[in-house]
């Protein structure tokens, strides 16, 4: 019986980033967790004070923008939570 022909394999080029992946930091900076929790708590306290004071405080005169400020602090906390390892 005749022998089948051998196929030549293409030598493909593997990108360098697959061969040598970039090392990610294995640990978060020490300041990240306290700042993240502080953002959550400050935002929550800001919104609670806004509702309890019948929309007069924390900054009188800006009205519902106090809610935006409170949610901005909470948003900072969530954005830092995404970076936490």
N, C-alpha and C positions, 0 to 999 in steps of 0.2 A: 504494500500500500504506500502511495507517495506521501511524503512528509509535507505538512502545510507550511505556507510561507510565514515567517515571523514578521510581526509588525514593529515598526520603529515607533518608540514613544516620544512624544514631543516633550522637550524639557521646558516647562513653563517657569516663568519668573515670578517668584513670590515677593510681594511688596515688603519693604523693610519694616513698616509698622506692624505687620503680622509676625515677622520673625523676632523683632525686638519691641514688644509693646511698651508704651510709656507707663511707668510705674505711678500709680495714684497714691496719694497720701493714705496711710492706713489708719490714721487717727485724726480726730478733729482738733482744732486749736482749743486751748483751755478756756478762752473767753467766749466761745460760741454758745455753749449751753446756758450760762447765766444771762447772756444778752437775749437769747431766744426766749427764755422764761420771763425775763423782765418785759420784753415786748408784749407777750401775751397778757401779763398781769396789769401792765400800765394801760393797755387798750381796754381790757375788761373793766378796770376801775374807772377809766374815763367815761365809758358808756353808762356804767351804773350811776356815777355821780350826775351825769346829764339827766337821766330819768328820775332819780330820786329828788333832785332839786327842781323839778318841773321845768326843765329846759333853761334854767338861769345860769348854771355853772357848768363846767369848769371855766369857760371863757364867756362872760356875758356879752351879749350883743351880736354874736355870730350865728346864733340859732342852731339850725340843724347841721351846720358845718362841724359842730362838736362830734357828731356821729362819724363824719368822714375822718376826723383826726383819730378817734378811737379805733376805727377799723384800719387806719393806716398803721398804727402801732401793732395791731394783730397781724396785719399783712407782713410787716417786717419780721415778726416772730415766725410766721409760716415760711417765709423765704429762707430764713436761717435754718429752719427745720429740714429743708431740702438738702442742705449742705452738711448736716450732722451725720457722722459715721460712728 
